[in-house]
Amino acid sequence: MMIRSKFILIQSSNHFIIKFKSVSSLLHSAASPSPASSAVEEEEDFASHLHTLLSSPNWKKNPRLKSIISSISPSHVTSVFNKNPNLKPQTALSFFNLVSQRSIFKPSVKSFASLLRILIKNQFFSAAEKIRISMVKACETDEDARFVLGFLRKMNVDDVCVDFKFKLSIRCYNTLLMCLSRFLMIDDMKCVFLEMLDDEIMPNIYTYNSMVNGYCKLGKVDVACLYVRKIVQAGLSPDTHTYTSLILGHCRNKDVDSAYKVFDVMPKKGYQRNEVSYTNLIHGFCEDARINEALQLFNQMGDDSCFPTVRTFTVLISALSRIGRRTEAWNLFKEMNERGCEPNAHTYTVLIDGLCKERKVDEARKLFDVMEEKQVAGTLVTYNALIDGYFREGKVEDAIKMLETMEQKEIKPNVRTYNELIGGYCKVNNIHKAMALLDKMRNKMLIKDCIPNSWTYNVLVHGLCKEDKIQEALVFIGKMIKVGFKPAITTFTILIEGLLKRYDFVDSRKLFAEIISSGLKPDVCIYTSFILAYCSQGMFKEAEDMMNDMMLEGVEPDTATYTVFIDSYFRAGKIDTAFDVLKRMMDAKCEPSHHTYAVILKHILILQQRENVKFQNFDLNIGNVWKLMDLETAMELFSEMVKRGCEPNVKTFEALTFGLCRERRLEEACRLVSHMLTKGLVPNEHIYTSLVNCSCHLQMFDQALTLLNAMVENKILPHLESYKLLICGLYDGGKHEKGKEVFCSLLDRHKYDADEVAWKILLDGLLKQGLVNVCSELADVMAEKGYHFNPHTSVMLVENMSVLNKKS
């Protein structure tokens, strides 16, 4: 009933809104002149005034021109040329060049086109060719490119009016192809290439390279290679640009190894690698999470007399920041400045965003101030990062000030800006301000990038439901629908969860039915929310019915769904049924999680508590399960599982071992694993790792070493983290010879990457403990054994050791 009044979705109401808007706009236009039509009239008047001025003798020296020249816009130029096609070509060209000298005047493609009509009509072909090339280069959007493409085609056709006929030259074709490539308009490029052949214009290396580059930008290397073959067939030779494009293409195709092969073969074929070749491959390695190889490539650029560009540095700084290697990122930033390569807005933004995510917003703000001092203008992304950073720390007023600064600089907020602000207000429980901001975001709907998206609305719906304002949330979603937004399944999930928290099963079921009838498919989260609510009220039949419906609809229950049932049946004293659910779960190949086993063990402990005095003083909850359980508890779990036909497996032992080791209960964990071995089960990597790390934390290093050796014997590669804990622990405890022995064993037994060993054990381990001499000694050991660091890692080791030596 409540749902129907708000959610009778709306086809009829949408039609009503459209009609109402149409009528109101008609009434408005009848009552008063349109602002748009007034603007057109003003522009026409200005163009007429300009024409009069240009028709006068010595117009360049006319003081009236000086007084209005700062007001002349590209649309004024377009208008005066279009309306006066008989204007002298010398005057038109001279006037166009004059206004273009102003730094703030940027001719539009339409203003170039209007000038071209006059020049071609008067057969000023030499000037027209230069203007035509400039027009193509002036394209800033794909819409511009489409306009230019259509315009050039009209002047190129044979049956065109003689006043507009001007066949395209090879240079114009090549410039057009490069433009289309820039906007990834590949289909249009192919058509233009064929039109060029129809015009009997022979493509040159620039033509073919443009085609190769265009396809490579989309990762279509196979098609690009067809054009490489055409280069050879035409008696030409591929060049550096050809190979550099192929490197890009393979990288875009997620095939960095093939990109490297192209890069490697370039000098062998006599082609010089350039900065773009290096940067494309470095970027490819970074995208493939092969950062050490990217750094190695960066350090060998000088071998080809290449110098890193701002993009090269920025690609690496961004990749290092993304994976948490922020010290290296900052060192590269420092190196960038030392080399005289000025960071751009993107470079600064990457670092600012990283600082904000680390909750170091004050440092981020200082870097932003440095950026402004150097007159590097912050972008929309820079401001968004800072706004988000301020909200992460609850500094609402600072976030709002940043928005105001941004708007003062005429940087228009986009949907992410408003999402950060709305989300921030919701975090500090100020829903009404968030709603007001959304209204402001909608009065800006004409700005394409500012249309609210699903994230915006979902944050607000969640905020309202969190405050138990379900009715307001329903009204709000109704408004969403009226402005043309179609709620996604996540929106309804949030709303249903809000209704179920107050156990409003009637309205939540009605809304659920509406979702299905609207064509949306409920996901596992919605079903699990219903199951949790039903189970918490003891309505097990309804919960099981929901589970059956879910499976009939092809939605598979997940670990959370089964765990809800298990926990609820235990709470209700239905122990057999709870274990039956566990069997159903395992039969369905849904592996119980660490949390699932913790829930079962909690209830076994509760049963033991009723019979055993030793647990009477403990408040049993999920948080202290691993502190209280012992082998007897585990055996009871295993017994119940066997009784139900769901034998404990390696994953079962893994979950229990992890829980015990987390509480440093190594003895119990080892006894558990011994029992596992008697069952013929072999410990996996995660079990061994838990035991090794726990042994190290308890400073039982001999035990840790025995376990590591067992891993190796079972052909399991130990984690470097485990070796770090063991080696650092041995050195810290004064067992230097043993520590060195383990380190040498690591190098001899396994082929870890040299840089990985350096970063994990030397830098992140020994140097963090201040063991500079040990670090230096082990670095020498690595060198003796033939391990080589990339230059960047070497620099980091030397710098960090130097800093620590100065401190000591």
VOGU-3710 file (C-alpha; in Angstrom, 3 decimals, decimal comma):
1> mmirskfili> 0,000/0,000/0,000  2,713/2,471/0,902  4,816/1,185/-1,988  2,041/1,406/-4,548  1,387/5,063/-3,801  5,041/5,914/-4,505  6,135/3,279/-6,996  3,451/2,748/-9,561  6,152/3,248/-11,979  5,383/5,944/-13,903
11> qssnhfiikf> 4,925/5,496/-17,529  1,803/7,591/-17,377  3,344/10,197/-15,073  6,370/10,554/-17,365  4,064/11,372/-20,295  2,309/13,932/-18,128  5,590/15,639/-17,271  6,629/15,834/-20,909  3,283/17,368/-21,932  3,387/19,814/-19,047
21> ksvssllhsa> 6,864/20,973/-20,012  5,815/21,406/-23,638  2,776/23,512/-22,699  4,692/25,646/-20,222  7,462/26,320/-22,717  4,894/27,371/-25,353  3,231/29,751/-22,888  6,615/31,178/-21,944  7,619/31,786/-25,562  4,298/33,487/-26,304
31> aspspassav> 4,616/35,781/-23,310  8,148/37,004/-23,833  10,919/36,894/-26,436  13,267/33,947/-26,218  16,699/34,754/-24,723  18,214/32,627/-27,452  16,528/34,612/-30,234  17,673/37,884/-28,595  21,249/36,612/-28,570  21,018/35,717/-32,271
41> eeeedfashl> 19,734/39,184/-33,105  22,579/40,808/-31,156  25,125/38,654/-32,977  23,656/39,561/-36,365  23,803/43,264/-35,469  27,453/42,917/-34,420  28,310/41,069/-37,662  26,596/43,781/-39,712  28,571/46,429/-37,827  31,813/44,528/-38,523
51> htllsspnwk> 31,041/44,251/-42,242  30,466/47,993/-42,472  33,797/48,592/-40,752  35,710/46,133/-43,001  34,224/47,708/-46,132  35,669/51,111/-45,274  39,090/52,254/-46,596  42,035/51,885/-44,186  39,845/49,747/-41,913  42,926/48,482/-40,030
61> knprlksiis> 43,600/51,982/-38,694  39,992/52,689/-37,822  39,787/53,507/-34,068  36,389/51,779/-33,924  38,110/48,468/-34,709  40,516/48,934/-31,811  37,609/49,574/-29,471  35,740/46,378/-30,418  38,501/43,931/-31,323  38,643/42,455/-27,792
71> sispshvtsv> 34,902/41,624/-28,090  35,171/39,758/-31,402  34,468/36,026/-31,002  34,871/33,131/-33,465  31,101/33,105/-33,993  31,236/36,815/-34,988  33,915/36,007/-37,570  31,871/33,085/-38,900  28,762/35,251/-39,130  30,393/38,175/-40,960
81> fnknpnlkpq> 32,053/35,869/-43,542  28,955/33,723/-44,129  26,684/36,721/-44,604  29,142/38,570/-46,839  30,578/36,033/-49,327  31,623/38,875/-51,662  33,995/40,368/-49,119  37,429/40,946/-50,655  39,607/37,851/-50,007  42,597/40,027/-49,029
91> talsffnlvs> 40,436/41,840/-46,447  38,920/38,623/-45,092  42,325/36,945/-44,717  43,960/40,011/-43,208  41,115/40,478/-40,719  41,199/36,773/-39,762  44,969/36,915/-39,137  44,595/40,111/-37,125  42,020/38,744/-34,662  43,900/35,429/-34,452
101> qrsifkpsvk> 46,978/37,197/-33,105  45,142/37,713/-29,809  46,148/34,963/-27,347  42,596/34,540/-26,061  41,082/34,190/-29,542  40,864/30,594/-30,727  39,333/30,250/-34,213  36,649/27,586/-34,426  36,481/25,078/-37,274  33,370/26,906/-38,496
111> sfasllrili> 35,195/30,247/-38,639  37,968/28,590/-40,704  35,297/27,105/-42,993  33,590/30,469/-43,553  36,932/32,049/-44,550  37,711/29,140/-46,880  34,508/29,733/-48,856  35,655/33,283/-49,672  39,250/32,264/-50,503  38,275/29,357/-52,783
121> knqffsaaek> 35,626/31,397/-54,574  38,343/33,924/-55,427  40,891/31,200/-56,307  43,261/32,124/-53,467  44,362/28,479/-53,403  47,771/28,891/-51,767  46,295/30,732/-48,779  43,291/28,369/-48,780  45,579/25,319/-48,453  47,236/26,785/-45,327
131> irismvkace> 43,868/27,707/-43,823  42,472/24,267/-44,662  45,372/22,541/-42,867  44,943/24,882/-39,873  41,221/24,084/-39,765  41,925/20,333/-39,513  44,492/20,907/-36,756  42,025/23,113/-34,859  39,621/20,196/-34,177  39,116/19,812/-30,437
141> tdedarfvlg> 36,310/17,234/-30,377  35,060/14,382/-32,511  32,132/16,666/-33,390  34,619/19,179/-34,834  36,316/16,380/-36,752  33,012/15,218/-38,263  32,179/18,775/-39,359  35,599/19,184/-40,996  35,380/15,779/-42,676  32,013/16,658/-44,238
151> flrkmnvddv> 33,215/20,106/-45,259  36,369/18,797/-46,967  34,405/16,093/-48,784  32,081/18,721/-50,248  34,954/20,712/-51,750  36,582/17,525/-53,072  33,712/16,098/-55,179  33,903/16,559/-58,956  30,381/17,847/-59,510  30,607/20,537/-56,860
161> cvdfkfklsi> 29,953/24,190/-57,694  33,094/25,679/-59,246  33,111/28,426/-56,592  33,765/25,790/-53,910  35,797/23,121/-55,713  39,304/22,581/-54,272  40,660/19,025/-54,462  42,431/17,662/-51,409  46,213/17,453/-51,493  48,360/14,639/-50,062
171> rcyntllmcl> 49,272/16,916/-47,152  45,628/17,687/-46,414  44,706/14,004/-46,560  47,530/13,120/-44,169  46,606/15,881/-41,716  42,973/14,743/-41,809  43,972/11,117/-41,139  46,057/12,192/-38,134  43,103/14,190/-36,830  40,708/11,252/-37,189
181> srflmiddmk> 43,257/8,987/-35,506  43,409/11,394/-32,556  39,680/10,935/-31,975  39,783/7,163/-32,666  37,473/7,588/-35,689  38,888/4,475/-37,339  35,978/3,703/-39,687  36,178/7,235/-41,057  39,949/6,857/-41,479  39,466/3,754/-43,592
191> cvflemldde> 36,935/5,580/-45,800  39,252/8,573/-46,241  42,155/6,264/-47,154  40,013/4,641/-49,870  38,815/8,062/-51,092  42,455/9,083/-51,374  43,156/6,061/-53,605  40,069/6,911/-55,711  41,549/10,383/-56,188  44,675/8,666/-57,541
201> impniytyns> 46,789/10,229/-54,821  49,645/7,915/-53,883  49,914/7,403/-50,095  53,303/8,163/-48,558  54,935/6,984/-45,331  52,998/9,607/-43,317  49,717/8,258/-44,689  50,522/4,682/-43,794  51,887/5,643/-40,367  48,650/7,453/-39,567
211> mvngycklgk> 46,669/4,328/-40,424  48,996/2,116/-38,368  48,782/4,496/-35,415  44,998/4,740/-35,551  44,488/0,973/-35,421  47,202/0,533/-32,795  45,482/3,013/-30,480  42,569/0,564/-30,380  44,856/-2,444/-29,929  44,016/-3,732/-33,424
221> vdvaclyvrk> 47,583/-4,759/-34,220  46,537/-7,360/-36,781  44,905/-4,683/-38,976  47,801/-2,265/-38,335  50,218/-4,924/-39,617  48,301/-5,049/-42,917  49,189/-1,379/-43,419  52,807/-2,102/-42,443  52,858/-4,656/-45,272  51,393/-2,021/-47,607
231> ivqaglspdt> 54,365/0,222/-46,743  56,749/-2,453/-47,992  54,566/-3,202/-51,056  54,688/0,499/-51,957  58,501/0,365/-52,020  58,754/2,387/-48,790  60,388/1,469/-45,483  58,769/1,451/-42,009  60,382/3,996/-39,685  60,661/4,779/-35,988
241> htytslilgh> 57,068/6,076/-35,915  55,776/2,836/-37,433  57,481/0,672/-34,832  56,566/3,020/-31,986  52,898/2,701/-32,973  53,191/-1,111/-32,982  54,640/-0,982/-29,449  51,606/1,065/-28,415  49,235/-1,353/-30,161  50,613/-4,441/-28,435
251> crnkdvdsay> 50,491/-2,644/-25,071  46,861/-1,606/-25,655  46,213/-5,251/-26,529  47,639/-6,300/-23,116  50,511/-8,108/-24,853  53,566/-6,390/-23,393  55,938/-9,214/-24,343  55,137/-8,692/-28,031  55,587/-4,941/-27,529  59,025/-5,603/-26,063
261> kvfdvmpkkg> 59,964/-7,782/-29,070  59,175/-4,862/-31,396  61,150/-2,512/-29,143  64,075/-4,951/-29,055  64,221/-5,398/-32,826  64,215/-1,650/-33,654  68,000/-0,996/-33,425  68,736/-4,309/-35,173  66,729/-3,060/-38,157  68,427/0,329/-38,039
271> yqrnevsytn> 65,597/2,343/-36,446  66,344/4,758/-33,633  64,202/4,396/-30,533  62,828/7,665/-29,228  61,228/8,962/-26,039  57,773/7,901/-27,239  58,967/4,335/-27,929  60,310/4,095/-24,390  57,324/5,762/-22,750  54,792/3,568/-24,566
281> lihgfcedar> 56,564/0,404/-23,399  57,117/1,721/-19,863  53,404/2,467/-19,673  52,643/-1,035/-20,953  54,812/-2,619/-18,259  53,157/-0,466/-15,576  49,664/-1,447/-16,759  50,741/-5,111/-16,639  51,936/-4,690/-13,006  55,571/-5,217/-14,090
291> inealqlfnq> 56,856/-2,088/-12,438  60,435/-3,283/-11,926  60,814/-3,931/-15,656  59,387/-0,474/-16,328  61,980/1,076/-14,002  64,768/-0,908/-15,657  63,669/0,420/-19,044  63,495/3,941/-17,640  67,109/3,678/-16,457  68,399/2,533/-19,854
301> mgddscfptv> 66,884/5,434/-21,826  70,233/7,219/-21,844  71,766/4,310/-23,782  69,709/5,474/-26,777  70,369/9,168/-26,072  66,740/9,481/-24,980  65,621/11,610/-22,052  62,494/11,002/-19,984  59,643/13,367/-20,784  57,079/14,664/-18,317
311> rtftvlisal> 54,795/11,826/-19,462  57,499/9,198/-18,823  57,963/10,405/-15,251  54,245/10,768/-14,651  53,447/7,237/-15,881  55,978/5,786/-13,409  54,995/8,048/-10,512  51,352/7,091/-11,038  52,128/3,346/-11,165  54,363/3,430/-8,070
321> srigrrteaw> 51,762/5,412/-6,111  49,028/2,992/-7,141  50,842/-0,027/-5,671  51,906/1,728/-2,475  55,576/2,358/-3,364  55,159/6,020/-2,532  58,744/6,656/-1,411  59,969/5,706/-4,875  57,275/7,848/-6,456  58,432/10,869/-4,456
331> nlfkemnerg> 62,079/10,177/-5,313  61,179/10,142/-9,006  59,323/13,429/-8,535  62,455/14,863/-6,949  64,626/13,484/-9,775  62,237/15,001/-12,292  62,782/18,467/-10,838  66,548/17,954/-10,636  66,648/17,059/-14,339  64,788/20,248/-15,205
341> cepnahtytv> 61,708/18,372/-16,399  58,813/20,465/-15,117  55,936/18,422/-13,639  52,549/19,045/-15,231  49,089/19,095/-13,655  48,726/15,329/-14,043  52,016/14,682/-12,183  50,991/16,857/-9,251  47,481/15,389/-9,221  48,752/11,801/-8,946
351> lidglckerk> 50,777/12,715/-5,837  48,008/14,851/-4,328  45,505/12,031/-4,795  47,906/9,552/-3,149  48,410/11,836/-0,130  44,650/12,330/0,238  44,051/8,575/0,194  46,675/8,207/2,937  44,720/10,791/4,946  47,528/13,347/4,602
361> vdearklfdv> 45,332/16,085/3,239  47,367/18,913/4,813  50,468/17,700/2,935  48,359/17,394/-0,203  47,243/20,995/0,214  50,866/22,159/0,574  51,749/20,419/-2,688  48,715/22,033/-4,312  50,003/25,439/-3,158  53,450/24,664/-4,657
371> meekqvagtl> 51,708/23,739/-7,884  49,909/27,082/-7,975  53,090/29,003/-7,122  54,688/27,430/-10,185  51,641/28,550/-12,192  50,594/25,003/-13,024  46,801/25,210/-13,111  44,990/22,524/-11,161  42,525/20,431/-13,147  39,072/19,206/-12,232
381> vtynalidgy> 40,663/15,910/-11,124  43,044/17,775/-8,775  40,190/19,577/-7,042  38,091/16,416/-6,814  40,980/14,603/-5,096  41,333/17,389/-2,505  37,577/17,616/-1,894  37,478/13,861/-1,278  40,557/14,131/0,965  38,977/16,810/3,141
391> fregkvedai> 35,790/14,785/3,538  37,798/11,667/4,478  39,078/13,641/7,459  35,706/15,219/8,239  36,863/18,709/7,180  33,586/19,703/5,545  34,193/23,449/5,481  37,590/23,036/3,805  35,981/20,846/1,149  33,360/23,535/0,455
401> kmletmeqke> 36,071/26,215/0,239  37,893/24,082/-2,301  34,702/23,893/-4,371  34,352/27,689/-4,204  37,997/28,165/-5,287  37,416/25,800/-8,157  34,333/27,692/-9,355  36,131/31,050/-9,024  38,725/29,695/-11,443  35,901/28,787/-13,837
411> ikpnvrtyne> 36,526/25,052/-13,520  33,089/23,499/-13,804  32,299/20,743/-11,275  31,433/17,377/-12,770  29,357/14,530/-11,422  32,299/13,199/-9,394  32,753/16,573/-7,663  29,160/16,570/-6,512  29,315/12,879/-5,618  32,293/13,579/-3,338
421> liggyckvnn> 30,386/16,432/-1,671  27,120/14,500/-1,349  28,929/11,423/-0,049  30,862/13,593/2,391  27,700/15,167/3,816  26,136/11,721/4,174  29,231/10,492/6,064  28,757/13,249/8,647  24,985/12,558/8,760  23,998/15,855/7,160
431> ihkamalldk> 21,466/14,447/4,699  19,579/17,707/4,188  22,682/19,516/2,935  23,345/16,581/0,635  19,785/16,847/-0,731  20,191/20,595/-1,264  23,410/19,965/-3,150  21,650/17,441/-5,368  19,026/20,092/-6,240  21,831/22,461/-7,209
441> mrnkmlikdc> 23,413/19,719/-9,258  20,056/19,201/-11,138  19,172/23,765/-11,638  23,102/22,598/-13,726  21,602/19,711/-15,769  22,551/21,443/-19,026  26,194/20,753/-18,241  26,616/17,329/-19,764  29,095/16,099/-17,174  26,976/17,172/-14,240
451> ipnswtynvl> 24,033/14,827/-14,563  23,672/12,835/-11,314  24,465/9,151/-11,708  23,446/6,020/-9,795  26,226/6,527/-7,229  24,882/9,992/-6,384  21,355/8,794/-5,787  22,366/5,605/-3,978  24,464/7,526/-1,463  21,462/9,685/-0,619
461> vhglckedki> 19,029/6,761/-0,456  21,479/4,954/1,834  21,827/8,046/4,029  18,040/8,412/4,376  17,551/4,697/5,132  20,376/4,812/7,675  18,446/7,515/9,529  15,278/5,372/9,215  13,678/7,938/6,903  12,170/5,320/4,602
471> qealvfigkm> 9,229/7,482/3,553  11,577/10,295/2,510  13,716/7,780/0,616  10,623/6,583/-1,283  9,627/10,130/-2,164  13,175/10,835/-3,238  13,279/7,799/-5,553  9,960/8,966/-7,024  11,616/12,288/-7,852  14,552/10,467/-9,377
481> ikvgfkpait> 12,210/8,645/-11,714  10,404/11,844/-12,690  13,623/13,470/-13,875  14,280/10,456/-16,100  16,632/8,464/-13,904  16,076/4,717/-13,896  17,035/3,237/-10,507  19,420/0,277/-10,667  19,103/-2,912/-8,638  21,536/-1,501/-6,049
491> tftiliegll> 19,149/1,391/-5,325  16,327/-1,027/-4,523  18,662/-3,237/-2,495  19,457/-0,295/-0,218  15,761/0,521/0,151  14,715/-3,074/0,851  17,465/-3,408/3,462  16,104/-0,256/5,131  12,578/-1,712/5,214  13,795/-5,083/6,490
501> krydfvdsrk> 15,739/-3,492/9,337  12,368/-2,445/10,746  10,954/-5,884/9,776  8,457/-4,339/7,381  7,935/-7,548/5,399  4,700/-6,387/3,738  6,152/-3,329/2,027  9,514/-4,939/1,339  7,756/-7,850/-0,461  5,633/-5,386/-2,443
511> lfaeiissgl> 8,722/-3,488/-3,503  10,425/-6,784/-4,355  7,477/-7,668/-6,626  7,689/-4,227/-8,276  11,385/-4,796/-9,009  10,654/-8,077/-10,771  7,725/-6,665/-12,756  9,871/-3,723/-13,913  12,277/-6,173/-15,571  15,131/-5,860/-13,090
521> kpdvciytsf> 16,698/-9,067/-11,768  17,210/-9,204/-7,981  20,742/-10,178/-6,994  22,101/-12,374/-4,198  22,340/-9,378/-1,823  18,576/-8,716/-1,918  17,701/-12,381/-1,353  20,215/-12,664/1,511  18,761/-9,513/3,135  15,309/-11,154/3,157
531> ilaycsqgmf> 16,723/-14,439/4,485  18,560/-12,644/7,303  15,437/-10,704/8,313  13,181/-13,796/8,210  15,662/-15,918/10,153  16,156/-13,263/12,834  12,388/-13,389/13,436  12,316/-17,187/13,488  10,433/-17,306/10,157  12,476/-20,194/8,778
541> keaedmmndm> 9,852/-21,433/6,309  9,715/-18,019/4,649  13,545/-17,893/4,608  13,782/-21,332/2,989  11,085/-20,374/0,476  13,134/-17,311/-0,418  16,205/-19,529/-0,873  14,216/-21,817/-3,220  12,888/-18,839/-5,214  16,397/-17,517/-5,483
551> mlegvepdta> 17,741/-20,749/-6,935  14,797/-21,131/-9,317  15,648/-17,668/-10,679  19,212/-18,845/-11,358  20,757/-16,786/-8,546  23,336/-18,885/-6,663  23,499/-18,462/-2,860  26,913/-17,282/-1,701  28,907/-17,892/1,481  27,041/-15,136/3,328
561> tytvfidsyf> 23,640/-16,656/2,472  24,526/-20,096/3,833  26,267/-18,640/6,899  23,121/-16,668/7,812  21,112/-19,905/7,793  23,742/-21,811/9,814  23,960/-19,088/12,466  20,173/-18,710/12,705  19,447/-22,456/13,032  22,060/-22,743/15,786
571> ragkidtafd> 20,490/-19,789/17,626  17,127/-21,536/17,407  18,607/-24,751/18,835  18,190/-26,577/15,505  21,712/-28,043/15,509  21,012/-30,886/13,080  19,461/-28,474/10,583  22,431/-26,110/10,904  24,852/-28,889/9,984  22,535/-29,961/7,164
581> vlkrmmdakc> 22,921/-26,473/5,712  26,706/-26,829/5,978  26,442/-30,061/3,937  24,215/-28,352/1,348  26,771/-25,581/1,149  29,712/-27,914/0,542  27,714/-30,081/-1,899  26,989/-26,908/-3,884  30,783/-26,303/-4,136  30,407/-23,130/-2,065
591> epshhtyavi> 33,472/-23,273/0,201  32,755/-22,243/3,831  34,786/-19,200/4,780  36,897/-18,484/7,845  33,856/-16,607/9,189  31,511/-19,578/8,556  33,678/-21,869/10,679  34,002/-19,173/13,359  30,180/-19,027/13,572  29,876/-22,831/13,943
601> lkhililqqr> 32,653/-23,001/16,544  31,014/-20,184/18,516  27,847/-22,236/18,869  29,749/-25,420/19,753  31,530/-23,439/22,474  28,190/-22,118/23,750  26,955/-25,704/24,062  30,166/-26,647/25,880  29,766/-23,622/28,155  26,448/-24,941/29,407
611> envkfqnfdl> 28,128/-28,165/30,468  31,614/-26,970/31,407  32,441/-24,684/34,289  35,745/-23,495/32,749  33,885/-21,309/30,224  31,386/-19,805/32,677  33,217/-16,483/33,061  33,591/-15,841/29,337  31,260/-13,752/27,189  31,194/-15,892/24,061
621> nignvwklmd> 31,040/-13,950/20,811  32,497/-14,227/17,356  35,491/-12,112/18,371  36,864/-14,469/21,008  36,163/-17,852/19,375  39,820/-18,385/18,433  40,949/-17,540/21,966  38,737/-20,205/23,537  38,526/-23,124/21,132  40,845/-26,081/21,615
631> letamelfse> 41,476/-29,399/19,903  38,476/-30,933/21,692  36,228/-28,257/20,159  37,743/-28,861/16,716  37,211/-32,634/17,102  33,555/-32,084/17,943  33,208/-29,978/14,785  34,876/-32,677/12,687  32,708/-35,389/14,248  29,486/-33,517/13,441
641> mvkrgcepnv> 30,684/-32,856/9,895  31,526/-36,536/9,300  28,158/-37,578/10,738  26,430/-35,385/8,082  28,543/-36,642/5,208  30,601/-33,450/4,769  34,147/-34,567/5,544  36,571/-31,853/6,744  38,899/-30,884/3,894  42,107/-28,877/3,557
651> ktfealtfgl> 40,122/-25,618/3,485  38,511/-26,560/6,823  41,930/-26,996/8,442  43,179/-23,841/6,729  40,388/-21,745/8,298  40,982/-23,165/11,801  44,780/-22,914/11,570  44,546/-19,291/10,432  42,264/-18,421/13,371  44,522/-20,073/15,952
661> crerrleeac> 47,714/-18,564/14,504  46,147/-15,113/14,484  45,824/-15,462/18,284  49,446/-16,790/18,476  48,170/-20,218/19,630  50,903/-22,084/17,802  50,855/-25,262/19,913  47,127/-25,846/19,259  47,590/-25,010/15,544  50,410/-27,566/15,230
671> rlvshmltkg> 48,358/-30,243/16,973  45,539/-29,518/14,558  47,854/-29,926/11,572  49,220/-33,183/13,039  45,648/-34,478/13,174  45,181/-33,331/9,588  48,185/-35,415/8,501  46,710/-38,521/10,135  43,700/-38,043/7,840  45,948/-38,175/4,799
681> lvpnehiyts> 45,528/-34,450/4,037  48,576/-32,364/3,021  48,893/-28,786/4,351  48,623/-26,137/1,650  50,569/-22,904/1,167  48,227/-20,858/3,420  48,476/-23,322/6,334  52,278/-23,381/6,191  52,443/-19,591/5,883  50,203/-19,118/8,959
691> lvncschlqm> 52,407/-21,497/10,996  55,705/-19,951/9,833  54,596/-16,377/10,481  53,141/-17,291/13,883  56,434/-19,015/14,835  58,374/-15,878/13,859  56,063/-13,601/15,867  56,642/-15,872/18,894  60,414/-15,781/18,189  60,452/-19,559/17,722
701> fdqaltllna> 62,843/-19,301/14,805  64,033/-22,930/14,747  60,402/-24,009/14,424  59,857/-21,459/11,631  62,914/-22,716/9,749  61,766/-26,350/10,046  58,389/-25,375/8,602  60,000/-23,418/5,762  62,108/-26,440/4,883  58,976/-28,605/4,901
711> mvenkilphl> 57,335/-26,163/2,473  60,273/-26,421/0,093  60,288/-30,233/0,302  56,594/-30,184/-0,650  57,418/-27,925/-3,629  55,629/-24,909/-2,102  57,368/-21,564/-2,655  57,477/-19,673/0,672  56,330/-16,050/0,685  59,092/-13,445/0,905
721> esykllicgl> 57,149/-11,968/3,820  57,828/-15,195/5,776  61,536/-15,032/4,954  61,591/-11,379/5,986  60,080/-12,158/9,407  62,535/-15,019/9,973  65,723/-13,265/8,776  64,956/-9,976/10,525  64,015/-11,868/13,704  67,273/-13,813/13,700
731> ydggkhekgk> 69,392/-10,696/13,219  67,386/-8,748/15,775  67,964/-11,576/18,261  71,730/-11,506/17,687  71,833/-14,718/15,610  73,698/-13,094/12,726  75,312/-16,220/11,276  71,995/-18,061/11,234  70,295/-15,066/9,617  72,921/-14,920/6,874
741> evfcslldrh> 72,663/-18,691/6,377  68,889/-18,476/5,874  69,328/-15,557/3,473  71,911/-17,483/1,405  69,605/-20,510/1,409  66,801/-18,318/0,055  69,022/-17,177/-2,825  70,360/-20,644/-3,614  67,065/-22,537/-3,397  64,702/-20,162/-5,162
751> kydadevawk> 64,931/-17,793/-8,093  63,171/-14,792/-6,643  63,473/-11,526/-8,562  66,496/-9,582/-7,260  64,525/-6,361/-6,887  61,710/-8,119/-5,007  64,233/-9,529/-2,503  65,836/-6,097/-2,122  62,549/-4,303/-1,515  60,971/-6,885/0,787
761> illdgllkqg> 63,941/-8,035/2,896  66,600/-5,340/2,656  64,559/-2,144/2,391  61,256/-3,072/4,050  62,883/-5,410/6,598  66,470/-4,817/7,715  66,703/-1,090/6,985  63,402/-0,427/8,784  65,017/-2,057/11,829  68,070/0,181/11,382
771> lvnvcselad> 70,408/-2,720/10,461  72,458/-0,774/7,890  75,632/-2,867/8,049  73,691/-6,116/7,724  71,811/-4,727/4,737  75,059/-3,727/3,050  76,604/-7,146/3,740  73,601/-9,038/2,297  73,481/-6,774/-0,761  77,106/-7,775/-1,419
781> vmaekgyhfn> 76,156/-11,452/-0,984  73,483/-11,024/-3,658  76,002/-9,438/-6,023  78,464/-12,299/-5,449  75,752/-14,808/-6,322  74,999/-13,049/-9,607  71,883/-11,142/-8,554  71,676/-7,687/-10,164  69,392/-4,835/-9,100  67,965/-2,368/-11,535
791> phtsvmlven> 69,617/1,060/-11,146  66,608/2,554/-9,400  66,655/-0,103/-6,658  70,402/0,461/-6,191  69,815/4,193/-5,766  67,097/3,548/-3,176  69,347/1,219/-1,169  72,270/3,671/-1,185  70,060/6,652/-0,263  68,297/4,840/2,593
801> msvlnkks> 71,554/3,490/4,027  73,101/6,939/3,775  70,164/8,542/5,647  70,337/5,947/8,441  74,118/6,314/8,754  73,738/10,076/9,209  71,101/9,552/11,920  73,352/7,138/13,809
//
